Amino acid sequence: MKKWLIPLIIIAVLVFGIYGWVKGFYNKTIGLEETTKQEWAKVESAYQRRNDLIGNLVKTVQGAADFERGTLKDVIEARSKASGINIDPTQITPEQLNEFNTAQNGLTSALSRLLVVVERYPDLKANQNFLELQSQLEGTENRINIARDRFNETVRPYNKHVRDFPNNLLANIFDFEEMAYFEAQDGAEIVPEVNLEFD
């Protein structure tokens, strides 16, 4: 065997090994990233469902005579602001997620005030359409929580994968960055005293 053939074989094996490692890392990272995108789409879908229900709820409430227009205006503005924030799940930063959460919490707060004001309108409280929308909103809030939890569950393996050594070296080369988690807003540990049950 010729002497120059041994170094050539060693180089070929090394190149093939490095290629296999890079390919494996890249493909696994893309797979994990796609899973987080899918779960983020479910989060957005749950929030969109809530926005649609709120739109129908506002239309129902607008039909009530002399209903407080300021409260409705607050809900409409908060809904517009919340639906105006779009995030690319692969580029989520803690700041973007905080802005998104702040807008969604503003909508939740405005909606809570609206439901409290409804207490003063017996005809509206008895409106079957309103009661159905309220029930669907409560179910949607549960969907939102589940979707957010599932998104966080998919972010963890992705983040671990791109932060582990030596994967972090390739992550920097291919510009795969750590993703942000949903976290509780400041003050979330304080339970609001809002009763959404109607007699």
Stockholm file with secondary structure:
# STOCKHOLM 1.0

chainA/1-199         MKKWLIPLIIIAVLVFGIYGWVKGFYNKTIGLEETTKQEWAKVESAYQRRNDLIGNLVKTVQGAADFERGTLKDVIEARSKASGINIDPTQITPEQLNEFNTAQNGLTSALSRLLVVVERYPDLKANQNFLELQSQLEGTENRINIARDRFNETVRPYNKHVRDFPNNLLANIFDFEEMAYFEAQDGAEIVPEVNLEFD
#=GR chainA/1-199 SS CCTTHHHHHHHHHHHHHHHHHHHHHHHHHHHHHHHHHHHHHHHHHHHHHHHHHHHHHHHHHHTSTTCCHHHHHHHHHHHHHHHTCCCCGGGCCHHHHHHHHHHHHHHHHHHHHHHHHGGGCHHHHTCHHHHHHHHHHHHHHHHHHHHHHHHHHHHHHHHHHHHSTTHHHHHHHHTCCCCCCCCCCTTTTSCCCCCCCCC
#=GC SS_cons         CCTTHHHHHHHHHHHHHHHHHHHHHHHHHHHHHHHHHHHHHHHHHHHHHHHHHHHHHHHHHHTSTTCCHHHHHHHHHHHHHHHTCCCCGGGCCHHHHHHHHHHHHHHHHHHHHHHHHGGGCHHHHTCHHHHHHHHHHHHHHHHHHHHHHHHHHHHHHHHHHHHSTTHHHHHHHHTCCCCCCCCCCTTTTSCCCCCCCCC
//
